[in-house]
Each structure stands twice: as structure tokens, then as C-alpha cells.
Amino acid sequence: MTEAQQPYSLGTSEPELARLDAQAASIARPTDLFLRSAGIAPGMRVLDLGTGLGHVAFRISELVGSAGAVVGIDQAAPLLAVAEQRRVAAGTENVSFVEADVRTFRDGDAFDAVVGRLILFHLREPVEVLRHHTGALSDDGLMLMIDFDVGSARSEPPVPLFDTARDWVIQAFRQAGANPMIGTQLGPLLRDAGLTDIETFGLQGYLTPDDPAGPALLSSVVRSLAPVILASGIATEEELALGSLQERLARELQSSRAIGLIPAVAGAWGRRCVRA
């Protein structure tokens, strides 16, 4: 499969749309903190890479206000159709969605900022994509990337099923051509793409033993990746036991009084430096 044909690793089924909504809700607060810390402000024109269902684009639209504008691009038409339905229903007028490939998209006007959440995760040549969009920034324009470090997820004290399921997810993403540790590399990637004044930090959620969010999110990712897990021999259907996975995770976390540390959300941003 060529780079241009590389699909989104998790598909666009109805369960996947529900998982994306749940995932977006779980990382809404760190996303908002990164957007504000990086400097997304009223009046900006912003490009949202890999917009998907438009979660980030809609939040940016609130920050830039009526004087600003957001263009969200994605190559998954089913996701964009849902995003557009939600835009119309909400009466949001400063957001537009375009079906396009993040590797090649170019707009006629410059952007004050380019934002991407959970998009580099799925790209084999992230620096090339960043360089491409650096060229679309205005002078001193801002680029902000937000992504996961799945390797940071764990349970404490260790719960074997939780950590095993995490390992299934990491192996399956790698098998599908994604980089589940990309969040650790955002700063160097921006530097390699020619950005300056780079800042980066990460945030991680600590879930109490009885919090259902951890088992729900982890089991839903395993379920979405199950075809890859099974086809690659990472685990068998009996080992996955998808019908009871969420319940078993919840039970084992509670019985061990274990904290579930969900993947850290990393953010990094920098500026386009234009030399005279």
C-alpha cells in the first residue's frame, strides 16, 4: 500500500464514530489548554489537519470568534459528512470542511495557525507533512500538534489484563503503520520541519479504580483494532473475548484498587521563522 493510499487505522463505522466522540470528550480539557497556551486567539484564520468529526475545529471556532475562520480538512468523507451536519445544526458559520489529503492540500490564502490533533499518529512521513504546511503559514505563523503517547499508559499497581490490552493496541497500531508513541517526538518533529521557538509538554489522566472511563476507552480501541490484532496473530479471539473485555477490565482494576493511567496527551508548538 502506498503512502497516498494509507487508510485511517480505525475505520469509519458507527461504533468507531461513537468511540471518536468518547475519545474527544476524554481529551477535551488538555486540547483546550494546548490551544490557549499556544496562542490561538480571536481573528485568526486556522487550518485543522485531519479534522475528522470536527471536534477541534469547533473548539477553535469559539476561540477565533466571528472575525476568524477555521478550515477543517480530512480524507474520510463519512466523517466530514457528520461534521457538516453538526456544523449546520449548531449554526456555526466560521467553520468550513474540505475533503482533502493532509499531504497535498494547499489553500490560496495563508493561515495564521495550523493545528493537528491525532493526525501525525497515522502518518509515515510526519516531517514532510509538517514542512508542507509550514509553507502555508503567514509570517510568524503558529503550528500546534497534539498527539498521544500510548506507551505511557499503565495501571498501578499493575493489572495484567490492562497492561496486556495496552500492548495489543500498541502492536496493532504499529502493524497498521501508525506510530503510537508519536507524542514523545512532537518537539523534534517541529524543529526538523523548520519551526522555531518550540514549546512542548504533556498531560496524563489518572483514573480511580471505579472510574468506568478507562475500561470503556481501552476496550473500545481493542474492539476497533480487533481485525488487525487477529489477522496479525497478536492475540486470538479467545484471548480478546471482546464481549466481556470491558467488564473484566473494570473488575480487575477495582479488585486490585488500581489506578488506570490513560495515554498521555502531548502538545508542541512553534513559529514559522521568516528571515529577511
RACORUR-V314232 format. One record per pair of residues at least 12 apart in sequence whose C-alpha atoms are under 6 Angstrom apart, sorted by the first residue. I is the first residue (numbers start at 0). GAP is how many residues later the second one is. D is the distance in Angstrom with one decimal. If there is no record, write none. Layout:
i->I gap->GAP d->D
i->I gap->GAP d->D
This chain:
i->9 gap->214 d->5.8
i->40 gap->22 d->5.7
i->40 gap->23 d->5.2
i->41 gap->21 d->5.8
i->41 gap->22 d->3.7
i->41 gap->23 d->5.4
i->42 gap->21 d->5.1
i->42 gap->24 d->4.6
i->42 gap->25 d->3.9
i->43 gap->20 d->5.5
i->43 gap->24 d->4.8
i->43 gap->68 d->5.7
i->44 gap->23 d->5.4
i->44 gap->24 d->4.7
i->44 gap->25 d->5.9
i->44 gap->66 d->5.3
i->44 gap->67 d->5.3
i->45 gap->24 d->4.8
i->45 gap->65 d->5.6
i->45 gap->66 d->5.9
i->45 gap->67 d->4.8
i->45 gap->68 d->5.7
i->46 gap->23 d->5.8
i->46 gap->24 d->4.9
i->46 gap->25 d->6.0
i->46 gap->67 d->4.7
i->47 gap->24 d->4.6
i->47 gap->67 d->4.9
i->47 gap->68 d->5.7
i->48 gap->24 d->5.6
i->48 gap->67 d->4.7
i->49 gap->23 d->5.6
i->49 gap->24 d->4.6
i->49 gap->69 d->5.7
i->50 gap->21 d->5.2
i->50 gap->22 d->5.6
i->50 gap->23 d->5.6
i->51 gap->27 d->5.3
i->52 gap->26 d->5.3
i->52 gap->30 d->4.6
i->53 gap->29 d->5.3
i->68 gap->25 d->4.8
i->68 gap->26 d->6.0
i->69 gap->25 d->4.7
i->70 gap->24 d->5.9
i->70 gap->25 d->5.0
i->70 gap->26 d->5.8
i->71 gap->25 d->4.7
i->72 gap->24 d->5.8
i->72 gap->25 d->4.9
i->72 gap->26 d->5.7
i->72 gap->27 d->5.7
i->73 gap->25 d->5.3
i->73 gap->26 d->5.4
i->74 gap->24 d->5.2
i->74 gap->25 d->5.0
i->74 gap->26 d->5.3
i->102 gap->26 d->5.4
i->109 gap->26 d->5.3
i->109 gap->27 d->5.4
i->109 gap->28 d->5.3
i->110 gap->26 d->4.9
i->110 gap->27 d->5.7
i->111 gap->25 d->5.9
i->111 gap->26 d->5.5
i->111 gap->29 d->4.9
i->112 gap->28 d->5.6
i->112 gap->29 d->4.5
i->112 gap->30 d->5.5
i->113 gap->29 d->4.8
i->114 gap->28 d->5.9
i->114 gap->29 d->4.8
i->114 gap->30 d->5.8
i->115 gap->29 d->4.9
i->116 gap->28 d->5.9
i->116 gap->29 d->4.5
i->116 gap->30 d->5.7
i->117 gap->29 d->4.7
i->120 gap->57 d->5.7
i->120 gap->58 d->5.2
i->120 gap->61 d->5.8
i->121 gap->56 d->4.6
i->126 gap->62 d->5.9
i->126 gap->66 d->5.6
i->129 gap->63 d->5.8
i->130 gap->62 d->4.8
i->139 gap->131 d->5.5
i->139 gap->132 d->4.9
i->139 gap->133 d->5.8
i->140 gap->130 d->5.5
i->140 gap->131 d->5.3
i->141 gap->128 d->5.9
i->141 gap->129 d->4.7
i->142 gap->126 d->5.4
i->142 gap->127 d->5.5
i->143 gap->124 d->5.8
i->143 gap->125 d->4.2
i->144 gap->122 d->5.7
i->144 gap->123 d->5.5
i->145 gap->120 d->5.6
i->145 gap->121 d->4.4
i->146 gap->36 d->4.9
i->146 gap->118 d->5.7
i->146 gap->119 d->5.4
i->147 gap->35 d->4.8
i->147 gap->116 d->5.8
i->147 gap->117 d->4.8
i->148 gap->32 d->4.5
i->148 gap->34 d->4.6
i->148 gap->114 d->5.6
i->148 gap->115 d->5.3
i->149 gap->30 d->5.4
i->149 gap->31 d->5.7
i->149 gap->113 d->4.6
i->151 gap->111 d->5.4
i->152 gap->108 d->5.2
i->152 gap->109 d->4.8
i->152 gap->110 d->4.5
i->153 gap->107 d->5.2
i->154 gap->104 d->5.6
i->154 gap->105 d->4.6
i->154 gap->106 d->5.9
i->155 gap->102 d->5.1
i->155 gap->103 d->5.2
i->156 gap->101 d->5.3
i->171 gap->56 d->5.9
i->171 gap->57 d->5.5
i->182 gap->83 d->5.2
i->185 gap->82 d->5.8
i->186 gap->81 d->5.6
i->194 gap->75 d->5.3
i->194 gap->76 d->5.3
i->194 gap->77 d->5.2
i->195 gap->74 d->5.3
i->195 gap->75 d->5.2
i->196 gap->73 d->5.3
i->197 gap->71 d->5.5
i->197 gap->72 d->4.3
i->198 gap->69 d->5.5
i->198 gap->70 d->5.6
i->199 gap->67 d->5.5
i->199 gap->68 d->4.1
i->200 gap->65 d->5.8
i->200 gap->66 d->5.8
i->201 gap->63 d->5.5
i->201 gap->64 d->4.0
i->202 gap->61 d->5.4
i->202 gap->62 d->5.3
i->203 gap->60 d->4.3
i->204 gap->56 d->5.9
i->204 gap->57 d->5.7
i->205 gap->54 d->5.9
i->205 gap->55 d->4.8
i->206 gap->52 d->5.6
i->206 gap->53 d->5.0
i->207 gap->51 d->5.2
i->208 gap->44 d->5.4
i->208 gap->45 d->4.8
i->208 gap->48 d->5.4
i->208 gap->49 d->5.2
i->208 gap->50 d->5.4
i->209 gap->44 d->5.8
i->214 gap->31 d->5.2
i->214 gap->34 d->5.5
i->214 gap->35 d->5.6
i->215 gap->30 d->5.9
i->218 gap->27 d->5.4
